[in-house]
């Protein structure tokens, strides 16, 4: 296992101390200070703690995964019936949100970053390269962002995956538009990178998906989840470790999630001792408050063990304005989990 802090200053952090609460790394703030308008150093993140805290074994690489629906900028100015009615307009502007999004990513320095609703991939690709990351992007079919009003021409959102080049090499990129039981294409994308650990070239298959939301789409999500399992089975090799970052647009009690966990385990339910996060998205619409547990990190049971996961912030920390806010650039919170490879014994 690579010892924490053994590589260069841009290398991702390994397992932090149990009492660690991150408010922004020095490197992240220094990078953001170069952006215009002037960065406000009072920017902080939501106060959160790691839970689980399993002691890593002596052998087996430790790596960190971030899963985050970052909220497409094209969806922040939707329409009066769907906007974030409690969020002050300045916190929805891209000039502000980009600070908060980058600050959160760079503060936790994950080895793998899985993003949904990414409609500014070129910006993140440029900024994250300075910290040793490379990434790939695939736009979402029928992206609603294209038709939304924006100060720039509408840009389609989609799925992005970044990996730290000191930890992983890219082998291939695969994707497909998931189909329903009638073999008709849905608006859901399955996007994956096959990576190799730098140390020994062991394969890791990283999947990103964002299922279709809406009150009348449960059957569509269920059938897409079934095909997502098929997608992983077709493209992941027998030795591949599998990580899935997903915004399922449904709660854990729904059928799509239930189908996925017949094949994979939920990292957060392990770290939280059988419980799910109390929420992963929390926003205020003109029609009422929406507080759901839509996001998850799933993993293959064989070959991986969960060390710890970053729990959700308290209701008091989120505040009455809900999300997005001056402490979080998205209406979703990021999920972050530390894994360790389980090494074979002779």
C-alpha angles and dihedrals in degrees: 000000000000110000115240112265094012095123133055125306092264093058118114118261119255125220108328126220112279093247093052117130112177121220099166134309122251091238092052094050092045090052093049092050088071091063124092135267096045112279115243107230090205089076109119136170130243110279109251139160135216116245131197097035099190110183110247119241121242093252127049131064117269117215137172127228127197121197116189140161094209096192113248112253088225089064097052092078097042109135138301092268095052107031127113095265098186097045113095109242094242091063089057095053116106092230087063102033095053089062093053095044094050093042092056094047095046094043093061095033097206119196090223125032119195114190132183126193090027108164097157100057095145091057094051092042091055096045098042093049088070087063097048101268131133124189148186131213138199122186121235116252111254093004110200090212093077092070098039121105113256138155086249130047109284112272121200116243124222148143123310131185124192126187132189111247094214089063106031144030123208117242103172145334121227134177144159142180105253119238134216126234090278088057091247116144117254128204090254122107128208109201125177144173123207106214135180127215108247091224100060108354093247109163125248120186112206118193130193125191140161115196123210116274130212139095095267099045103079093110091048091051092047093053091045089052089053091052091046088061088050091050092054092046091052098047107029114082124227091260096043120118108220130216121178122192111191147170098204094181088223140081123259091258093066126097100249092060091042090055094050094052090057085074104025141033127239111239093206097051087054095048093043092048098250099326128113122227109275088236141345098189128035124172141149119236126183086252094054146287121315118201116166143156098229104143132074146165112224126187143182111265094218115075100008136079128190116236101178144331132212107249123221120269120259121264089249091054091052091051134201095296090063117199141010095037142149087280098047128035095205138053086236126065119230119253115217127185135175116218133186127204114241105228120218116249120220 
